[in-house]
Amino acid sequence: MKQLGRMEGNGDVRPPKRKRYSLNTEVEQQPHKIRRGRVEFETETLTREPGPSLSTRFQALSPLSRRHRKPQQSLDERESSRHWAFSPCNSSTSTYKDKFVVVSYNILGVENASKHPDLYYKVPPRFLEWSRRKKLIRKEINRYNASIMCLQEVDRFDDLAHLFQKDGFEGVYKARTGEASDGCAIFWKKEMFSLLHQENIEFQSFGLRNNVAQLCVLKSKQNQLESEITPQTSVSPCTQNRSVVIGNTHVLFNPNRGDIKLGQVRLFLEKAHELSQEWGSIPVIISGDLNSIPQSPMYQFLASSELDIRLHNRRHISGQVDSGSENRSFRSQNGKASSIRKYISRPLQYIWNEEEVRLATGIEGANRLQHHLKLCSAYLGVPGSCRTRDRCGEPLATSYHSKFMGTVDYIWHTEELVPVRVLETLPVNILRRNGGLPSKKWGSDHLALVCELAFRK
């Protein structure tokens, strides 16, 4: 008969000692006791050999009492947050007192969203509702403490004006010509700026389709900027009369009409330069949805102030159409100088007809475009994360829907202004996880571009 236990002196039977079996050398020899109510269990912990990262993960998952737990954002909320990137010359930029925040934002027109459901089939319908999106957009812009806003695809201006008026903004609006109902709007904080001049460009008047552009001259109210002027502080006349030209546009989308795209941007820059000269060579800010990617000839024109159209295919001016090996080699270029040399080394192979040349350059028989603004990209001026920037320093993506993910939105400025910080966009993998924009957190299929600029002098 098998012995079940050992008899004690008082007649009780003590259960036999439990044997511990070593499954392998990785079994921990010390048992752990877990208390659940009044019952005590004895357990043995088996461990494998995880790597350092896995071990850390196990430690991070150690349970804490509810009393000691801190409220945390969900993983999705943390990853979908945007962060500021600061100028590497932060010590010098901190000495600039007159700073202001500029936002450029294509907010997705209500009519455009309804007319193109194929672009948003992965987006829950409630995320496309204007009643919801306008509140998200307002909340987002207030979070950035914006001073000036340049908005595109605006077809509910009265709604926005009513909302932003509560936040201390004034604004002007220009609707597109033709049948489309959307347009552009510029808003500014009343406490920081006053409107000196406003003019609009109807590109249709120049044979350049129904898109429009806005130009405003805003004068800073010095005592409301970040200047620490006191009655005892002397203020120079230059400081007292600080003004800036604000340009806002939404360029034609059609990738095949590079001639019209170039014509719109050329005319826009010409008018902005003229306005700057009329008001005493004041700084210029150019913002908007240019419907061109950073690796495109259009970007090259903005950055270098010139472009020989004979070196480029009209259908590839915006870079929105993949042109096979030619486009891939162009994308591999890091700077505009090397890409210019690459194209110049080729024979002149692209033929533009007279009408296309006239639309692009504004002059019959001309082949070279030029503008007189020395423009700098705000994001290019502030280094950022490789998770959100391309090789050149521009955002990897400012727009995302079912048929496109990439950068088409920009903020450019002249040399009289210096970027202090810019708001990083979202990493591409986070955007893909959402499946498309708008989303629970973001009210448009574009991401707002945000930068803080300062007057150099």
LOFI-585759 format. One line per field, with one value per residue (C-alpha): x, y, z; residue number from 0; residue in one letter. Coordinates in steps of 0.2 Angstrom, whole numbers, plus 5000, padded with zeros to 4 digits. Layout:
BEGIN
px <- (X	...);
py <- (Y	...);
pz <- (Z	...);
pos <- (NUM	...);
code <- (a	...);
This chain:
BEGIN
px <- (5000	5007	5011	5000	5007	5017	5008	5011	5012	4994	4987	4986	4993	5005	5004	5020	5032	5029	5044	5050	5054	5067	5061	5077	5091	5080	5068	5069	5072	5064	5045	5034	5019	5003	4990	4972	4960	4964	4971	4989	4996	5013	5019	5035	5041	5047	5058	5065	5079	5071	5082	5085	5070	5058	5065	5062	5044	5040	5046	5036	5020	5022	5005	5003	4989	4976	4980	4998	4993	4995	4983	4991	4987	4983	4997	4987	4985	5004	5009	4997	5003	5014	5029	5039	5056	5067	5080	5098	5102	5090	5101	5102	5083	5079	5085	5072	5057	5045	5038	5022	5015	5009	4997	4994	4980	4970	4954	4945	4930	4913	4908	4925	4923	4905	4910	4925	4919	4932	4946	4938	4930	4941	4936	4921	4907	4906	4924	4918	4904	4907	4899	4912	4927	4925	4926	4942	4950	4946	4952	4968	4972	4970	4982	4995	4992	4991	4994	4990	4980	4980	4966	4962	4947	4936	4917	4909	4918	4903	4905	4923	4922	4909	4920	4936	4929	4926	4945	4950	4952	4947	4948	4945	4939	4941	4930	4936	4928	4918	4906	4917	4911	4927	4941	4955	4954	4966	4964	4974	4974	4966	4977	4993	4990	4980	4975	4983	4980	4971	4970	4965	4971	4958	4969	4955	4958	4975	4969	4975	4959	4947	4960	4963	4976	4975	4988	4987	4998	4997	5005	5011	5005	5021	5015	5006	5020	5033	5043	5047	5046	5043	5041	5059	5064	5068	5060	5067	5056	5060	5053	5038	5032	5034	5023	5023	5015	5004	5001	4989	4984	4978	4986	4977	4978	4978	4996	4996	4994	5012	5011	4996	5003	5019	5009	4999	5014	5024	5010	5007	5025	5026	5011	5018	5035	5027	5017	5032	5041	5026	5026	5045	5053	5044	5045	5034	5026	5020	5009	4996	4993	5004	4999	5018	5030	5047	5056	5048	5053	5040	5049	5065	5058	5052	5069	5081	5071	5072	5068	5071	5055	5064	5073	5056	5041	5025	5016	5030	5031	5023	5030	5013	5015	5028	5038	5048	5066	5068	5057	5066	5083	5077	5070	5087	5094	5098	5099	5093	5110	5114	5097	5099	5116	5108	5095	5107	5118	5104	5100	5085	5071	5055	5045	5032	5020	5018	5002	5010	5025	5015	5004	5019	5031	5019	5030	5029	5044	5053	5059	5065	5055	5061	5055	5063	5059	5073	5062	5067	5056	5051	5053	5069	5076	5073	5080	5068	5066	5070	5053	5044	5056	5063	5081	5079	5071	5053	5039	5036	5018	5006	4991	4984	4969	4966	4975	4989	5001	5014	5019	5010	5008	5022	5026	5040	5047	5060	5076	5070	5061	5069	5061	5061	5052	5041	5028	5032	5020	5015	5026	5021	5018	5006	4996	4995	4988	4974	4969	4967	4962	4951	4952	4946	4959	4962	4948	4955	4964	4979	4990	4992	5009	5014	5029	5035	5044	5053	5059	5078	5080);
py <- (5000	5017	5028	5044	5054	5053	5051	5064	5062	5069	5056	5069	5065	5077	5077	5072	5086	5091	5088	5101	5095	5105	5106	5114	5124	5140	5136	5148	5139	5151	5149	5165	5167	5175	5180	5180	5184	5172	5158	5156	5148	5143	5145	5142	5155	5148	5160	5159	5170	5185	5198	5214	5223	5209	5208	5227	5225	5211	5223	5237	5226	5224	5227	5242	5246	5257	5270	5272	5272	5288	5293	5290	5294	5279	5273	5280	5297	5299	5293	5304	5320	5333	5341	5357	5357	5371	5381	5375	5393	5393	5404	5417	5416	5418	5436	5440	5448	5450	5433	5427	5410	5407	5392	5386	5374	5366	5362	5351	5359	5352	5350	5342	5329	5325	5325	5313	5299	5287	5297	5294	5276	5271	5286	5283	5295	5304	5310	5319	5329	5347	5350	5340	5345	5363	5361	5350	5363	5378	5368	5363	5381	5388	5374	5382	5399	5405	5424	5422	5409	5405	5393	5384	5375	5386	5385	5389	5405	5412	5397	5399	5418	5416	5403	5413	5429	5422	5419	5436	5434	5445	5438	5441	5428	5426	5413	5404	5409	5397	5384	5378	5385	5385	5398	5405	5414	5424	5427	5437	5440	5458	5461	5458	5464	5477	5476	5489	5483	5468	5462	5447	5438	5429	5418	5417	5435	5429	5413	5403	5394	5397	5397	5412	5420	5432	5446	5456	5468	5467	5479	5472	5480	5481	5481	5465	5455	5447	5463	5468	5487	5498	5517	5518	5508	5517	5510	5512	5518	5502	5492	5503	5501	5482	5476	5460	5454	5438	5427	5413	5402	5385	5380	5370	5351	5344	5336	5337	5356	5361	5376	5383	5378	5388	5402	5404	5403	5415	5428	5425	5429	5444	5452	5448	5456	5471	5474	5472	5485	5497	5496	5499	5482	5473	5454	5442	5426	5414	5399	5387	5371	5372	5354	5351	5339	5344	5335	5344	5357	5369	5367	5371	5387	5393	5389	5395	5409	5403	5388	5384	5375	5367	5355	5349	5339	5350	5335	5332	5350	5347	5329	5322	5309	5296	5297	5281	5280	5299	5303	5291	5298	5315	5310	5303	5320	5329	5347	5357	5362	5343	5341	5356	5349	5333	5340	5352	5338	5331	5337	5349	5337	5344	5355	5367	5375	5394	5394	5384	5395	5410	5403	5398	5413	5427	5431	5425	5416	5415	5399	5404	5409	5421	5429	5442	5435	5426	5413	5401	5386	5388	5369	5368	5381	5370	5352	5339	5320	5308	5300	5315	5324	5319	5321	5339	5343	5345	5335	5318	5320	5335	5326	5308	5300	5284	5290	5300	5303	5316	5334	5348	5362	5375	5390	5401	5417	5430	5433	5447	5434	5419	5403	5400	5383	5373	5360	5342	5333	5315	5300	5290	5274	5283	5290	5273	5266	5278	5272	5290	5308	5315	5305	5306	5319	5328	5338	5338	5327	5339	5342	5360	5368	5379	5389	5403	5417	5432	5449	5449	5467);
pz <- (5000	4995	5009	5008	5022	5038	5055	5068	5086	5088	5075	5061	5044	5037	5018	5009	5003	4985	4974	4962	4945	4935	4918	4912	4918	4916	4930	4944	4960	4972	4972	4973	4984	4977	4990	4984	4998	5012	5001	4998	4982	4979	4961	4952	4939	4922	4912	4894	4889	4881	4873	4883	4875	4879	4897	4899	4892	4905	4919	4912	4913	4932	4939	4950	4962	4955	4968	4961	4943	4933	4919	4903	4885	4874	4862	4847	4855	4859	4842	4833	4842	4833	4841	4838	4830	4835	4825	4828	4831	4846	4857	4843	4839	4857	4856	4843	4852	4837	4833	4826	4821	4804	4799	4781	4781	4767	4777	4764	4756	4761	4742	4738	4751	4745	4726	4729	4740	4732	4741	4758	4757	4772	4782	4794	4787	4804	4802	4786	4794	4793	4810	4818	4807	4809	4828	4827	4815	4827	4842	4833	4827	4845	4851	4840	4846	4828	4824	4805	4796	4777	4773	4757	4751	4761	4756	4773	4776	4787	4798	4801	4803	4816	4826	4824	4829	4846	4846	4842	4823	4808	4790	4772	4759	4740	4731	4716	4699	4689	4696	4711	4727	4737	4739	4750	4767	4777	4796	4808	4827	4829	4844	4834	4817	4807	4789	4778	4761	4752	4734	4725	4709	4698	4687	4675	4669	4663	4654	4669	4675	4689	4704	4714	4726	4740	4745	4761	4769	4788	4800	4817	4833	4841	4859	4857	4849	4860	4862	4879	4876	4891	4892	4895	4880	4864	4848	4831	4817	4808	4823	4824	4806	4804	4790	4780	4764	4766	4751	4750	4735	4730	4713	4700	4703	4685	4684	4665	4664	4671	4660	4669	4686	4682	4676	4692	4703	4692	4692	4711	4715	4703	4712	4729	4724	4717	4733	4744	4734	4735	4754	4756	4752	4767	4770	4760	4766	4753	4758	4752	4743	4727	4721	4718	4727	4734	4721	4706	4694	4702	4719	4710	4702	4719	4728	4715	4707	4689	4678	4660	4654	4639	4651	4658	4652	4654	4662	4675	4682	4698	4700	4704	4690	4691	4675	4677	4678	4675	4690	4701	4697	4700	4717	4722	4721	4738	4733	4719	4712	4708	4700	4689	4683	4679	4668	4660	4655	4644	4626	4625	4622	4627	4615	4621	4609	4608	4619	4633	4633	4634	4649	4658	4656	4652	4637	4619	4614	4631	4638	4655	4670	4684	4700	4711	4728	4737	4746	4759	4765	4783	4786	4776	4788	4804	4804	4809	4812	4798	4803	4796	4784	4767	4762	4758	4775	4769	4777	4770	4769	4771	4763	4764	4756	4746	4730	4737	4751	4750	4752	4742	4755	4759	4769	4761	4767	4762	4770	4781	4792	4801	4806	4825	4826	4815	4819	4813	4803	4807	4803	4787	4797	4809	4794	4786	4802	4801	4783	4778	4783	4791	4807	4824	4829	4812	4803	4785	4773	4774	4789	4794	4792	4807	4809	4821	4812	4818	4811	4809	4813);
pos <- (0	1	2	3	4	5	6	7	8	9	10	11	12	13	14	15	16	17	18	19	20	21	22	23	24	25	26	27	28	29	30	31	32	33	34	35	36	37	38	39	40	41	42	43	44	45	46	47	48	49	50	51	52	53	54	55	56	57	58	59	60	61	62	63	64	65	66	67	68	69	70	71	72	73	74	75	76	77	78	79	80	81	82	83	84	85	86	87	88	89	90	91	92	93	94	95	96	97	98	99	100	101	102	103	104	105	106	107	108	109	110	111	112	113	114	115	116	117	118	119	120	121	122	123	124	125	126	127	128	129	130	131	132	133	134	135	136	137	138	139	140	141	142	143	144	145	146	147	148	149	150	151	152	153	154	155	156	157	158	159	160	161	162	163	164	165	166	167	168	169	170	171	172	173	174	175	176	177	178	179	180	181	182	183	184	185	186	187	188	189	190	191	192	193	194	195	196	197	198	199	200	201	202	203	204	205	206	207	208	209	210	211	212	213	214	215	216	217	218	219	220	221	222	223	224	225	226	227	228	229	230	231	232	233	234	235	236	237	238	239	240	241	242	243	244	245	246	247	248	249	250	251	252	253	254	255	256	257	258	259	260	261	262	263	264	265	266	267	268	269	270	271	272	273	274	275	276	277	278	279	280	281	282	283	284	285	286	287	288	289	290	291	292	293	294	295	296	297	298	299	300	301	302	303	304	305	306	307	308	309	310	311	312	313	314	315	316	317	318	319	320	321	322	323	324	325	326	327	328	329	330	331	332	333	334	335	336	337	338	339	340	341	342	343	344	345	346	347	348	349	350	351	352	353	354	355	356	357	358	359	360	361	362	363	364	365	366	367	368	369	370	371	372	373	374	375	376	377	378	379	380	381	382	383	384	385	386	387	388	389	390	391	392	393	394	395	396	397	398	399	400	401	402	403	404	405	406	407	408	409	410	411	412	413	414	415	416	417	418	419	420	421	422	423	424	425	426	427	428	429	430	431	432	433	434	435	436	437	438	439	440	441	442	443	444	445	446	447	448	449	450	451	452	453	454	455	456);
code <- (m	k	q	l	g	r	m	e	g	n	g	d	v	r	p	p	k	r	k	r	y	s	l	n	t	e	v	e	q	q	p	h	k	i	r	r	g	r	v	e	f	e	t	e	t	l	t	r	e	p	g	p	s	l	s	t	r	f	q	a	l	s	p	l	s	r	r	h	r	k	p	q	q	s	l	d	e	r	e	s	s	r	h	w	a	f	s	p	c	n	s	s	t	s	t	y	k	d	k	f	v	v	v	s	y	n	i	l	g	v	e	n	a	s	k	h	p	d	l	y	y	k	v	p	p	r	f	l	e	w	s	r	r	k	k	l	i	r	k	e	i	n	r	y	n	a	s	i	m	c	l	q	e	v	d	r	f	d	d	l	a	h	l	f	q	k	d	g	f	e	g	v	y	k	a	r	t	g	e	a	s	d	g	c	a	i	f	w	k	k	e	m	f	s	l	l	h	q	e	n	i	e	f	q	s	f	g	l	r	n	n	v	a	q	l	c	v	l	k	s	k	q	n	q	l	e	s	e	i	t	p	q	t	s	v	s	p	c	t	q	n	r	s	v	v	i	g	n	t	h	v	l	f	n	p	n	r	g	d	i	k	l	g	q	v	r	l	f	l	e	k	a	h	e	l	s	q	e	w	g	s	i	p	v	i	i	s	g	d	l	n	s	i	p	q	s	p	m	y	q	f	l	a	s	s	e	l	d	i	r	l	h	n	r	r	h	i	s	g	q	v	d	s	g	s	e	n	r	s	f	r	s	q	n	g	k	a	s	s	i	r	k	y	i	s	r	p	l	q	y	i	w	n	e	e	e	v	r	l	a	t	g	i	e	g	a	n	r	l	q	h	h	l	k	l	c	s	a	y	l	g	v	p	g	s	c	r	t	r	d	r	c	g	e	p	l	a	t	s	y	h	s	k	f	m	g	t	v	d	y	i	w	h	t	e	e	l	v	p	v	r	v	l	e	t	l	p	v	n	i	l	r	r	n	g	g	l	p	s	k	k	w	g	s	d	h	l	a	l	v	c	e	l	a	f	r	k);
